[in-house]
Amino acid sequence: MTIPPCLGRLLALCLLVWLPLSASAQDDPGQALLEPLDAASYARMGEAIEAIIDSGDARSRGWLEALLGGKLHRHKDTGRFVMVLENRGRDWPVADALTGEALGEMSRRDLDRLGINNALRGQLQGALAVLDLQADGVSERRQAARELLGDVDASLAEPLEAVIRAEQDAEVRRLLQQALAIHRLEVGDVAAVADLQGSLNSRVRAALNSAARSGDPALAEAASMALADIEQKMKLNRGLETLYFGLSLGSVLVLAAIGLAITFGVMGVINMAHGELIMLGAYTTWAMQQLLPGQPGLALVLSIPAGFLVAALAGIAIERGVIQFLKGRPLETLLATFGVSLILQQLVRTLISPLNRTVVTPEWMSGSIMINEGLSLTLNRLYVLGFALVVFAGLMLVMRRTRLGLEVRAVTQNRAMARSMGIRATRVDIMTFALGSGVAGLAGVALSQLTNVGPNLGQNYIIDSFMVVVFGGVGNLWGTLVAGLSLGVINQVLEPWAGAVLAKILVLVFIILFIQKRPRGLFPQKGRAAEG
Amino acid sequence: MHSSTAWLARPFRERATQLFLGILLAALATVTLLNLALPAGHPLHISTYTVTLLGKYLSYALLAVAVDLVWGYLGILSLGHGAFFALGGYAMGMYLMRQIGDRGTYGDPVLPDFMVFLDWDSLPWYWLGFDMAWFAFVMVLLAPGLLALVFGFLAFRSRVTGVYLSIITQALTFALMLAFFRNEMGFGGNNGLTDFKELLGFDLRSDATRLGLFLATGIALALGYVLCRAIVASKLGRVCVATRDAEARTRFLGYRVERFQLFVFVVSAMLAGVAGALYVPQVGIINPGEFSPIFSIEIVLWVALGGRATLYGAVIGAILVNYAKTVFTGVMPDAWLFALGGLFVLVTVLLPKGISGLLAYRLTPRRLQREPADPSSPHREAST
């Protein structure tokens, strides 16, 4: 048998090409799948991609992604398929496409990129999405379905319908139906509008928007009606969101002010260091987390009693050290406690740091609850809102149902009479002030989850707190709750059109004007207690 | 000296006012002499830097006198006088900005640098007229005066007094601070107004202008003091003191208490505005920091330390505290807030009458010491 010399040389070349490939690579079905990708025409490449998808090979996702990202190359000499790990510089680190084994660096001149065009890119994206839809976890499938919205084209429509039939999860099915409907809308199917009715997804809205501007009057009409409906729903959502943020801000105000409602409202003591007591509570949380590294949740729970204690002790020190000497001189009390607040702030700056400290949010408090596609509630704010209500309820119980509460009310209404009935007024003063201060500490613990913990933390809340107490009516805990929540909501309602700072200014001006009209606040005290 | 001007002349016949004016004028003359007559190397020479620093203290002293007028004699603890001070300062600052002309960084003949930076193409309406000195000087009085008039009218009419008034004055200055921090307000935002060149044609960096400003501040303080003294000694002043000590009783005697309160409050705000206007060219900047509630409370401390309801006590307090602040922030800045906070506590708890109370105690003959002239614990009705 004679072989023509030219043919012989070709054979030798072929051998040379094939030789470096190991025997296992030749057996690998992957090699057969990848080989057609290096085709002369894009149409043939498309077929090869289909084949890879149909093969169900576990590596196909990686290949398709690499192909989409321009990372799939073929070595010019060996014909080996490689993935480029990083295409910067002259020599690129590469890995074998079949085995994933790192092959060191190769000169980019030795590599041939498998290029694609736009049609293939679309096909690849769709194919990857369909691959994701076959994931095992429901949440991954939902995510994949959500990402498909607006990305469906004619080539994907058919496989998607198959996927929908096989899908168990109703939510995934609904999302895929919507994705298909968007595609049908794009090709002018009026009936598709009905499937998209009421969806809040931004891509659905975009599709409906472009349909509303289309030449087909029937389609445009249907689409704009659906859009109006969606707009209505969104408005409601936005309203609910504003309300939620408003209540959240309000709950912070209530927490900050409720301690003041005890010391200022009930006892009549102006404590300008109240903000610093809040700060102490926040720093207690930070210190607890330093003491219990790796357990932020436990530390947070423990800092609720700890923050209360620290702030209450500080409050007792302030009461004994300063306020008791200034009884009946409210303006002097104001100045002296302001001095205390300066000292406390500087103390924290000197002893800990002038910079903000980070307080970790435990896992069970981070994240959010999704109500629907347009509305999700952040968990930490929800917790703080609940915490504020619990603290308020607890305080109400103490004031209404305990011996201490009774004595406090007696002493504030008529000190001399209370004393002659055997109530130790000085002790009641201390306990009340400790209670109000401790609640400020609790506010600090909660605030550490929402804002930065720094020496100026308290300062930012003191004016707001006084405003809340005065607005609600001094000496009235319910007034404080209503005032705090409503001021929070008003602030959030004003914010979208006025901006955050202007909204705050407007609220302040509103309160200043309100106090002129009703100097005793929303819920003024009546009867003897008001004479205090 | 009858009729209309008699009330203004009365203070000059008082021993205490004569003493105060004598000391003040002597101090002004001494500083001028030591600054001009002695060569720079002489140990007693007072540098222009120190002169400006003293000028700053004097403008603070005028501000403290204004606060003492309402707190000491009217019983209104204003925690927002910094706002009036800053408004006067901004009025002056706007005039000084317009005087820069085309010498700013961007060289725009009309717009201040920060407006060019914000891409504004014309002056906002409220900047019009500030190129004229007389207009700016009128605004120095008018801006704080109007704010005090509106605010005071609303507050006193509804009988908001005591702690409530203190808290809403604090809210007022806080709201203004937030507003002036906004760039859109057109007052330079965060950075405020600065980089001034000249005042009435005098170069602000020259030694002579600085000495002149110091003297002008001293004279303004003297005039402000005499004005306050005159108000306090007049029949109106007596009604004010009566209001402070027993508001309801004064009302029942037939006095329209809120009118007296409003008048004195507006006068005090205007004085604070003048103090701000004199302060700005000396320190060379005005920014929203002057509106901060802490600054306003600090002013009250100066008055409390010096002694309430004496006027001269306010001057002593302002100069002492600010001198201490200069020393402390230079030597150990961390300790200043401790010292300031400690002062607040010590003065209110241990020295309710302030330094002047101590002085008066030392100077008063023993047999007269029982006289109850204690403004800090008046026989006040329960009004809150």
Chai-1 contact restraints between the chains, C-beta under 6 A:
chainA,res_idxA,chainB,res_idxB,connection_type,confidence,min_distance_angstrom,max_distance_angstrom,comment,restraint_id
A,I270,B,V163,contact,1.0,0.0,6.0,A-B,restraint_1
A,V322,B,V345,contact,1.0,0.0,6.0,A-B,restraint_2
A,F325,B,V349,contact,1.0,0.0,6.0,A-B,restraint_3
A,P330,B,V163,contact,1.0,0.0,6.0,A-B,restraint_4
A,L331,B,L77,contact,1.0,0.0,6.0,A-B,restraint_5
A,E332,B,T348,contact,1.0,0.0,6.0,A-B,restraint_6
A,L335,B,F344,contact,1.0,0.0,6.0,A-B,restraint_7
A,L335,B,T348,contact,1.0,0.0,6.0,A-B,restraint_8
A,A336,B,F344,contact,1.0,0.0,6.0,A-B,restraint_9
A,A336,B,V345,contact,1.0,0.0,6.0,A-B,restraint_10
A,A336,B,T348,contact,1.0,0.0,6.0,A-B,restraint_11
A,F338,B,I297,contact,1.0,0.0,6.0,A-B,restraint_12
A,F338,B,F344,contact,1.0,0.0,6.0,A-B,restraint_13
A,G339,B,G341,contact,1.0,0.0,6.0,A-B,restraint_14
A,G339,B,F344,contact,1.0,0.0,6.0,A-B,restraint_15
A,G339,B,V345,contact,1.0,0.0,6.0,A-B,restraint_16
A,L342,B,L337,contact,1.0,0.0,6.0,A-B,restraint_17
A,L342,B,L340,contact,1.0,0.0,6.0,A-B,restraint_18
A,L342,B,G341,contact,1.0,0.0,6.0,A-B,restraint_19
A,I343,B,F338,contact,1.0,0.0,6.0,A-B,restraint_20
A,I343,B,G341,contact,1.0,0.0,6.0,A-B,restraint_21
A,Q346,B,L337,contact,1.0,0.0,6.0,A-B,restraint_22
A,Q346,B,F338,contact,1.0,0.0,6.0,A-B,restraint_23
A,T350,B,D334,contact,1.0,0.0,6.0,A-B,restraint_24
A,I463,B,A171,contact,1.0,0.0,6.0,A-B,restraint_25
A,I463,B,F174,contact,1.0,0.0,6.0,A-B,restraint_26
A,F466,B,I167,contact,1.0,0.0,6.0,A-B,restraint_27
A,V501,B,L178,contact,1.0,0.0,6.0,A-B,restraint_28
A,V501,B,R182,contact,1.0,0.0,6.0,A-B,restraint_29
A,K504,B,L178,contact,1.0,0.0,6.0,A-B,restraint_30
A,I505,B,A175,contact,1.0,0.0,6.0,A-B,restraint_31
A,I505,B,L178,contact,1.0,0.0,6.0,A-B,restraint_32
A,I505,B,A179,contact,1.0,0.0,6.0,A-B,restraint_33
A,L508,B,A171,contact,1.0,0.0,6.0,A-B,restraint_34
A,L508,B,A175,contact,1.0,0.0,6.0,A-B,restraint_35
A,I512,B,I168,contact,1.0,0.0,6.0,A-B,restraint_36
A,I512,B,A171,contact,1.0,0.0,6.0,A-B,restraint_37
A,I515,B,I168,contact,1.0,0.0,6.0,A-B,restraint_38
A,Q516,B,L154,contact,1.0,0.0,6.0,A-B,restraint_39
A,Q516,B,S158,contact,1.0,0.0,6.0,A-B,restraint_40
A,P519,B,S158,contact,1.0,0.0,6.0,A-B,restraint_41
A,P519,B,V160,contact,1.0,0.0,6.0,A-B,restraint_42
